[in-house]
Amino acid sequence: MNKQTRQPAESPGRQRVTLRDIAGELKISHVTVSKALRDLPGVSDSLKARIRAKADEMGYVPDPLLSALSNYRKTDQAGTFHSALAWLNPWNRPEELHAHREFELYREGAENSAHRLGYQLENFNLADIPARRLQTILKTRNIQGILLPPTHGSNDWIHAFDWSGFSVVRFGQAVAAPRTHRVSSAQAENTILAFDRARQLGYQRIGFVCEYWRTRYFGTGFTWAQKQLPPEQQLPLLALNPEDDFPAQQRDVKQWIQQYRPDAILTDNSETHQMLINLNYRIPDDMGLATTSIHDTSIDAGIDQRPYEIGRAAIRMLTALIAEKSRGIPECRNETLIEGRWVDGSMLPPK
């Protein structure tokens, strides 16, 4: 007689045993199996014993992610208050940071997630408090975690601030320092998503107009996405010179359009729409238009980078660093990328 040998559920090449697998063996519902393994009422003691024995025999191990989700649902409320976390606003005019809808959604997502975990997110304006004074305030109040939204203007304060006593997570990829862990949108992947959607809508000659420094991220996705097209349909991206003023950039856009004749344009530049209007192009009659971020722009088709989820992810990363007592600038920087979603709009209708 062959006796089944118990094997770990995570053995190489072996799939995890599920509740449905156990239920199938016993010819009962997976709901009954779930209740029995959680020792809930509604299942007799004898049946519970049979189910547990079969689970042991099959090598069942609870899925840690599902267990965590179950625990979250049971305790879907604010946790016990632990401490405050700092949201550092580095803008010379602090109100301008909040005026950006995308950045404000970072903060809202972070604030909500922090509250659920028992933390309070407090705002500190570097325009009002010198960097060295601020770090003294944070240490005095035992604030161990810092969220750093995208910076603007002078970054001299970054080098004056002693990061060694804090767990730090920053947003985005626009600023090279401080080289802390960060959370960002999956910009290359999002651009591929936008390109593929434009193709599905019937566009054949899809171009990309981008800020020069962003070609490393959005531009990489665009270049990769074009590889599926025949060479005659592959358009070179237009990287706008950051040292040029608006009229000079507009002239570059005009020349590029005349030379390559795109029937749709993807862009990460919020001013591209106004340039096309100034050049007397009708959107979408003359060409379609979509953006890599629908927030803070007049373009209604494109990618929602899910900034609220980016804010939540930043809190998850930050609280994990605090728990591990990981402080200062890390030797090995971690990056969490949040995938976006496509939003249909009137400026890129089906062709």
PAPA-499875 format. One record per residue: residue in one letter; x, y, z of N, C-alpha, C in turn. Coordinates in pm, whole numbers, plus 50000, padded with zeros to 5 digits. Atoms other than C-alpha are relative to their C-alpha. Layout:
REM residues N
AXYZXYZXYZ
...
***
This chain:
REM residues 351
M500864988050000500005000050000500895012450000
N499224987850008501355033949901499515010050104
K500384989949899501355058850185500535013449956
Q499604986550045501395095450091500965006150101
T499004993749914504495112550230499775014950003
R500204985649987504035147450361501195007549942
Q498954991850060505985173150161499715014650030
P500224985749979506505210050232499315006149880
A500774994050109504105231150027500865008449909
E499184991150080506945252749904501204992749941
S498895007250060509215224749776500165004549856
P499784995850137510845233649442499174991449905
G500795006950100508545224449155498644995350050
R501275004549945505605217649387499115012050026
Q500924988949980502555240249386499454999950142
R500574998949866501095253049711498664992750007
V501295006649976498275231249847498995010550044
T501004990049969495095251749861498844993950078
L501205004649931491855249750057499134991649907
R500815007450097490125237949741500574985949975
D499405013350015492625209349706499564990750112
I500425008049884491795197150056498514996749988
A501445002250014488075201649992499694989449895
G500215009950105488325181249674500284985950047
E499675013249947489975152349856498904994750091
L501005004149901487255151950123498585001049947
K501334998450062484355159849885499105009050085
I500774990149925483255189850091500325013749942
S499774986650055483155227350028501285006050060
H498794993449951486285248950059499685009450115
V500404991249889484295271950293500064992150131
T499955008549880483945242950539501444997650043
V498595002049970487675236350513500585012450067
S499484987549945488435272750580499545001950145
K500514998649863486185273450888500694990550096
A499395009949913487685241751025501435003750036
L498604996749974491285253250989500155012650083
R499974987949915490425286251158499254997750130
D500705003949877488485267651432498775008750023
L501214992049990485285286651358498804990950026
P501205008249977481805274851464499334996149868
G500715004450120479555256551220500554987249941
V499415012650046481755225751172500194991150123
S499905009149885481585195251401501464997250033
D498635002949956484635185651604500614988449923
S499475011750072484945152351424500425003749858
L499664995850135484905168851081501235009150002
K498814991649987487425194851197501254991450009
A498845008849983489735166751302500384993449868
R499725006150131489395149550963500665009949906
I499474989650090490065182050778501445003450037
R498644996649958493145190250987500974988749969
A499145011450032494505155350940500334999749852
K499785000050145494045157550564500925011649961
A499144988550029495665192050560501454996950032
D498645003949961498705178350747500574989949901
E499565010350092498875148450516500425005749865
M499724994150131498845170350204501075010950005
G498964989949987501425194550343499505014249986
Y500584986750013499095224450359500715009950091
V499434988949924500735257150468499205012449964
P500794988050033498595288850497500805009849917
D499374989750082499365315150234500215012450086
P499774988649910501065343550429499335012949953
L500634987850050499675370550199498505000150028
L501435000949972496105357950234499735001250150
S500164998949855496565354650609500115014650043
A499834985849966497795390550626498765007949959
L501194993050047494805402150419498834997350093
S501085003649909492425383250647500125007750131
N499784992549876493985399150955499695014749982
Y500274985950027493765433350792498495002750001
R501454998050007490055428850722499364999250138
K500545001049864489445418551082500285012650081
T499594988349922491215449651208500065012349912
D500024988950096490255474650938499635012950071
Q500194987649925490585504351167501375005250040
A498724994149962493255527751291500634992050113
G499295007449897495895510251498500285008550122
T499594992649881497215519951837501025010649960
F499114989150038498985553351811501434996950044
H498595002749971502735548051788500785013050015
S499144988250005504365580851693499595008349881
A500224991750117504445608351437501044996749893
L499085000850113506035606351092500035013849935
A499834986650056507365636850911499834999849848
W500104997050143506305649050568500745013149980
L499204988050017509025673650468499635006949869
N500314992150119507885700650227501215008949970
P498754992850025511095713550065499845012149907
W500214989350098509495739649835500165013750065
N499834986449948510415776249876498655006450029
R501394996049975506685783349848499214987450028
P500595013049963505155754150039498644997449936
E501345002050055501655759949900500044994749856
E499905004650138502905752349547500104984849992
L499965014549998503625716349641498584994550007
H501375004849983500005711749753499145003349878
A500764996350119498785728449433500114989449890
H499845011050095500085698549235499134988450048
R500945010449959497265673349245500714986750022
E499305012749987499625644049194500754999150133
F499245000149876501825653749489499075000050121
E500964999849890498815660749706499414986050022
L500495013749987497545625649632501054990950065
Y498955007149924500925612249748499735001650149
R500164997049858500305629450078498734993850056
E501265005649952496665618350106500104984950019
G499835014449987497555582050042500884996550118
A499085002449888500425583650289499305002750133
E500684996349876498305600650553498994989350041
N501005010249972495535574850524500644987150049
S499335012349961497895545350543500675001350137
A499364997749870499825560450834498984999250113
H501055000149899496595565551028499564985750032
R500435013949979495575529250977501044992150079
L498935007249930498945517951112500325006250136
G499814994149868498705540351417501015011350005
Y499074988850005500935568851303499275012749958
Q500514986950041500255605751258501025006249905
L499114993750097501715622750950499955015150018
E499944985749975502865658051027500825007149892
N499354992250105503865684650775501005009850061
F498974990449959507095704650816500505007249875
N499574992050114507955733250579501445004650019
L498614995849992511655737950515500185014849972
A499934985550021510885773450405499905007550132
D500214993649870510005780850768501034995850105
I499115005649900512525759250955501334996349936
P498695004250053516285756950882500234985150020
A499815014549998517465721450814500544994950133
R499405004849875519635718251125499035001450118
R501004998149896516905732351346498914989349990
L501045009950021514385708451192500424986350052
Q499595013349954516455677451264500034999450152
T500064999649853516725688451628498574998250048
I501415001149963512935692251646499524985549984
L500455013850026512365657751493500564990450105
K499395009049901514795640751732499405002450139
T500584996949870513355658952035498624993650014
R501365005749998509885646451941500004985149968
N499865014350030511205611451865499284996049871
I500525003250133510025613051504501114993049922
Q498935008250059512015585251340499904998449849
G500215002350143510545584250989499705012649923
I500174988150084510645609850708499544995849860
L500395001050140508765611350377500445012749930
L499474988650073510375633850119499365000749862
P500624998550132508165645249828500975006449902
P499104993850098509675658449504500425014050040
T499484987049959511905688349569499905010049887
H500114989250098511895721749392500905011450046
G499124988949964514425750049379501334994950054
S498695003349946517665749349576499934987550088
N499925012149918518665715949729501165000450099
D498874998849908521465729449949499674994350138
W500405004849868519475719950259500224985050015
I499835014549995519815683050168501354996350061
H498655003049952523535684050241500215005350143
A499894994749864523005703950563499244991450101
F500835008449912520585678150701500734986950029
D499365012549961521985648450895498944988949995
W501005010450021519995618750766500244987550085
S499585012449935521785593050983499064995350110
G500865003949890519225593551262498584996749960
F501385001550044516145587951047499864989249893
S500395008450112514435562450827499345009249898
V500434990350101513755580250498499534992849874
V500495004650130511665572950188499655012449919
R500324988750086511465597149898499154995649882
F500895002650111509065599949608500675003749868
G499624996450136509905598949240501484998949971
Q498655001850052513075600449036500625013049951
A499554987250055513505637348962501275005350066
V498884994549926516125644649227500954988850040
A499005010549979519355625049265500344998050148
A499625001049859519835632049637498835004450087
P499105010049943519505621349905499704986149943
R500165013150063520045585849778499404989950099
T500715008649906517485569850007499134990149922
H501015008550061514955542749940498915008949941
R501014991550062512185555249715498854991849943
V501185005750064508735548349573499665008849881
S500254992350121507835558549221498994992849913
S500835006650101505535551548931500904991649910
A499265008650094506595524248690499965006949863
Q500134991050113507265550248422500264993249865
A499745007050126508805528048153498834990849965
E501115009250023506075502048194498725007549964
N501184992050029503385528948194500015005349857
T499904995050136504675542947866499714989049899
I500335011450085504515508447709498494997949998
L501455001449990500915506047832499315010549914
A500614989350080500065539847673500204997749851
F499705002650141501755530747345499114988749948
D500825011350044499945497347325498535003949989
R501394995650008496605514047397499765008549876
A500144991950121497175539447120499954991149875
R500035009550111497885510546883498654993049992
Q501315006549999494685493146990498905009249948
L500984990350046492775525046913500155003349852
G499864998650144494075524146557501085009449951
Y498954990550041497025548446556501234992249953
Q498895007150064499985538446338501355006950021
R498744992549987502585566146371499965007650132
I500114994649864502915572546742501345006050040
G498784993049958505465598346854499995002850148
F499874997149857506735608547194500785012950019
V499374987349966507545643647319500235000150150
C499715001449857509335643947653501035010250047
E498964992249936511405663947894501324992349988
Y498735006750027515075656447829500394990350111
W499525008349889515845642848177499134987750022
R500885011449980512855619248164500164989349893
T499815010250104514045600847853500544987050060
R499445011949934515835577048090498904990750048
Y501085008049942512465565148224498884998049898
F501085001250097509505572547994500544996349862
G499445002450132511725572847685500434985749979
T499605014050010513035538147759498814991249965
G501215007750029509495524447759499535002349857
F500434996850136508655542347434500884993049897
T499075006450094511775529547257499754985049993
W500255014249998511045494047367498684996649932
A501325002750057507355495847269500025000649848
Q499954998550145508255506846915500624987949930
K499325011350062510265475146856499044990349932
Q500975008950060507045457046765499555005049862
L500464994050125506505480246464501034998449889
P499044999850112508035479146117500805013050004
P499124988349990510955503746080499385013049950
E500584987750055508935528445869498995006550093
Q500954994349905506505533346159500665003750133
Q499294996649877509165538746426500495014549993
L499664985949999509455575846508501005002950111
P499094996249892512385590746701499305009050100
L500634991349900511315606247028500625014049994
L499514986249993511665643747070500265003450146
A499624996149864513575652847387500205015150003
L499944985449994513005689347472501195004650083
N498844994649930516065709147571499545008250119
P500484992849881515525720747932500515014450008
E499474986449997517625751947867499265009349904
D500764991950095515275763647590498765005650066
D501264994449951512355786647661498834993849922
F501215005950060508775778547561499975001949847
P500034998450146508955794047208501014991149927
A498995008350064512165775247128499574985350000
Q500495013849994510695742247244498854998049902
Q501135000950093507565749447042500484998949856
R499455001050135509655754446728500544986049974
D499515013650016511305720746788498854990349977
V501185008650017507875704346820499455001549858
K500514997550135506725720646495500854992949894
Q499105006150097509795708946302499914984750005
W500085014449983509555673846445498714994449939
I501275004550057505875670446349500035000549847
Q499944998750145506505683145996500884989249938
Q499085009950054509365658545951499474985750012
Y500355013949975507825627046101498514997049992
R501445001650024504045632546063499334989750092
P500675009349909502775614646376498485001449990
D501474999049991499075606046392499554999750146
A500274999049856499285604546774501295003650071
I498844996049921501595619747032499764996150146
L499955002149856502385606947379500965010450056
T499124989749943503945632547611500004999650152
D499924998349855505175637647966500095014850036
N499874985649983505255675447918498615006350001
S501354994349987502145693848042499765011549902
E500174988650090502795722447796499864995949853
T500095004650138502715700847482498655003449938
H501344997150053498955705647444499905014649956
Q500074985950037499275743647443500875002949877
M499174998250119502115741647191499254996149874
L500755004750117499915721746952498875009649965
I501044990050025497095746946994500615012249933
N499344988350060499505775546917500424997449856
L499575003750135500665756846606498824996649909
N501245001850077497035754046490499694985549965
Y500395013950017496805716446520498734997550080
R501265003249935493335703546601500104986150062
I499965012549926493175676746868498574995750029
P499235011050059492065649746794499894999149847
D500235001250144491165657846431501294998149921
D498735001050073494745662946312500904989150057
M499215010549935496365639546562499454997750140
G500405003049864495585622046888501075004550099
L499064995449897497195632447215499694993050132
A500155006549869497785613847542501225003350084
T498944996349907499885619847850500404988250088
T499545010449909501975598048078499525002350143
S500614997449869500235614448377498845009649983
I501194991850025496675627548361499805010950105
H500144989749897497065648148679500805012449962
D499304987350020498055684948656500265002949852
T499874997350143497515687148279498615001649940
S501284998450070494775696748033499704988249909
I500175011750087495195663647847499174989550076
D500915008749926492375639747936500174985149972
A499745014250029493675606947787501414996750043
G498645003849962496615588047925500064991450125
I499715008549885498075572048234499675006950132
D500134996249859496845575848588501094992350074
Q498865006549934500075568948777499674995050141
R500475004449868498025560849088500825006250113
P499204993649895499715586649314499524996950142
Y500515003549867497425577849605500624986850046
E499405012949966498735542049593501515001350022
I498584997349978502285555249567500225005050142
G499904995149863501715573949893499834988950102
R500215011249908500385542650063501224990850002
A498835008850006503325522149941501195006150074
A498904993349931505735548250079499914997950151
I500185002349856504255544150428500344985650035
R499665014049972504535506350408501514998150004
M498555001150001508185509550317500615006950121
L499434992249891508875536150580499814993150135
T500245006549871507255517650870500814987150012
A499145011949995509165486050775501445003950035
L498654995349968512435505650786500125003850147
I499994996349859511525519651127500054987550087
A500025012449922510745484751258501354993049998
E498685006350013514115472351130501125008750057
K499024990249951515855502851279501035003149891
S499144996650114517275510250935500005015149984
R499904985449998518505546150944501025004949896
G499014993350083520335570250717499974995949854
I499885002950143521495566850357500424985449984
P499695014350007521425529650269501124996949903
E498985004850093524285511150108499364993849877
C500765006150110521755491949897498625006349997
R501264992650007518895514149791498904991249938
N501155007350051515465498149740499065009649928
E500964991850074512915510849490498734991849978
T501295006150025509225502349477499325007549887
L500664994050115507465508549146498524996350001
I501445002150001503685512649128499495001149856
E500504999850137502015503548799498815009449989
G501114990950026499615528648647498864993049929
R501125005250076496325524148467499665009749888
W500364991750114495095536948134498645006550021
V501274992949994492325563148119499675004949859
D500444995150132490445568047790499555014550011
G500414986050001489775603947692499675004849860
S500454994650130488405625947415501145003649907
M498894995750084491865635647292500694988549929
L499455011750071492735600147186498844990349978
P501135008950026489495585247051500384988949904
P499725010350101489315553546840500095006649862
K499774993750131490615562046495499174993249892
***
